[in-house]
Amino acid sequence: MNLSDLKFTKEHEWVGVDGAEALIGITDYAQKELGDVVYVELPAQGEQFSKGDACSNIESVKAVSDIYIPISGEVTAINSELEDKPELINQSPYKAGWIFRIRIKDVKELNELLSYQQYEEYLKGISEE
């Protein structure tokens, strides 16, 4: 999956749509801000969330941060490899460091997310503050 294929939130989550499902993770910007990830609390398979719900969290050497679900859906898979190797989020946030997969409840919610270009513009605004 290319970065240009992903959708993004202003809370620094990414969404990779794959048919009726989507992979979800945190962006490279987010993992750099967090520092070394030491623990990931994964949601339970089958758990349902509404857009904006806190659905898991990531613990780093600096802080614990909530992950908010970017679109409503049901968790269909988790990246259990993160339980033993949370550093995958730092090493490969868009590939090996994905966090979970959901069945998309409302595809219209995808239209509310940022494109890669829009997300890059948003990051420029943050760095100028």
QUIDA-V481093 format. One record per run of one state. SS is the DSSP state (h for helix, s for strand, l for the rest). FROM is the first residue (numbers start at 1). TO is the last residue. If there is no record, write none. Layout:
# QUIDA-V481093
ss={SS	SS}
from={FROM	FROM}
to={TO	TO}
This chain:
# QUIDA-V481093
ss={l	h	l	s	l	s	l	s	l	h	l	s	l	s	l	s	l	s	l	s	l	h	l	h	l	s	l	h	l	s	l	h	l}
from={1	3	6	7	9	13	19	21	27	28	35	37	42	48	50	54	61	64	69	73	79	81	85	88	92	100	105	107	113	114	115	116	128}
to={2	5	6	8	12	18	20	26	27	34	36	41	47	49	53	60	63	68	72	78	80	84	87	91	99	104	106	112	113	114	115	127	129}
